[in-house]
């Protein structure tokens, strides 16, 4: 299928907008109201389909197949120096002061475990290291007390076992090669007393690496520090642009009590997994590609379920996001694309979906989602670029949709129920297209529209609800005609 670039599609959208304005019916306008025009169903659906095509086509992330087990790797203890040239893979340690933690445990010449040259399991690593305290048997698996580095070209498999990362020694996994965790558990361990300190171990994956987590559990990893969130993937400024992004696969797994899954300039495919009792975010993606399908996010203590920033491209399908400290899905300084379809966003503290400072190039499509029980607005958009809400069910909130300073917004074929204040509040939106929306009796007895739309609420209701037409509304648009257009009756 031919792929459309963002610039090509925005140009096409602009062309559709110009042609629709040229061929539209005469305008409707009150003394202080925005200009309104009837738009054909074909024009409305064409614009919606173009946005959906762009959003769905831009976020494809390929699967990561199981790694080859050919070639036995080498496990060794290597010096660890904070000032050593080429020590950038330990950037997380530098910014969080973790070399002091490591130095307090390894008093003389701190070292790390390095995996190089081929494939190793934890059992093989233990055998090659001998009786070293760096990795030793513990409970139902192994205890890692030293930082562990997977070098480029090497593979470590943690399979059918349990790996404990000792919190009082600076243990962490740094992946520059390939890491797979299969039917296993990885968690922080603070000693028999269970007394935790501010530092918690983490997994860090750099550009060029691949990480597979399948049918496994990650618990009590990470904290609020630079690239030490629990499970992080990023590109270092010391890595060449030719190095491919870090790739992450999470499938059929449970992540519990992590600070967040953090993505920077990375690709992630997350499927059929559960995020529970996360601290900052379940997923925090910046300038990354994210495909999340069939996941459950239940309880995020401080912030949002999923945060997207920068030029991220995301496809969110069939996810259940509830009980977040802020929004279910948050977009901040966003210039990428998002298609969110068939998700359930419920019981989020502020909004189901929140957009802030969205670039004019940004495209967001919310299609066939169930949004309910937000303490403020279900969809809250400030400075949105291109935004499509189509076929969603919105229930039990203040304003169902609140728009301020947005660019082009299409609100089509949605259902509104149990809304306390209004279905749509719009202030300073450049272009707004409405049609096919349904409101239950309780909403109809209240104000359907507020903000710039309040003076012409009756016209909008007549055109879009009573006569089932599609209405384009543009503040400050061409006002040469003051004649009220009659919406043709539906067939």
Secondary structure, 3 states (H helix, E strand, C coil): CCCCCHHHHHHHHHHHHHHHHHHCCCCECCCCCCEEEEECHHHHHHHHHHHHHHHHHCCCCCCCCCCCCCCECEEEEEECCCCCCCHHHHHHHHHHCHHHHHHHHCCCCCEEEEEECCEEEHHHHHHHHCCCCCEEEECCEEEECCCEEECCCCEEEEECCEEEEECCCCCCEEECCEEEEECCEEEEECCCCCCCCCCCCCEEEECCCEEEEECCEEECCCCCCCCCCEEEEECCCCCCCCCCCEEEEEECCEEECCCEEEEECEEEEEECCEEEEECCCCEEEECCEEEEECCEEEEECCCCCEEEEECCEEEEECCEEEEECCCCEEEEEECCEEEEECCEEECCCCCCEEEECCCCCCEEEEECCEEECCCCCCEEEECCCEEEEECCEEEEEEEEEEEECCCEEEEECCEEEEEEEEEEEEECCCEEEEECCEECHHHHCCCCEEECCHHHHHHHHHHHHHCCCEEEEECCCCCCCCCCCCCCCCC
